[in-house]
Amino acid sequence: MSFLGIFVKYMALGNQRMFSMS
């Protein structure tokens, strides 16, 4: 698992959380 892969995964999770809150 590369750092970039983890970063992208967290970014996707963060986007989903923002959409759920809004």
HUFEN-V285604 format. One record per residue. D_LAST is the distance of its C-alpha to the last C-alpha in Angstrom with 1 decimal. Layout:
BEGIN
d_last->(D_LAST | D_LAST)
END
This chain:
BEGIN
d_last->(31.3 | 30.9 | 28.7 | 27.0 | 26.1 | 24.5 | 22.6 | 21.2 | 20.3 | 18.4 | 16.6 | 15.6 | 14.5 | 12.4 | 10.7 | 10.1 | 8.7 | 6.2 | 5.3 | 5.7 | 3.8 | 0.0)
END
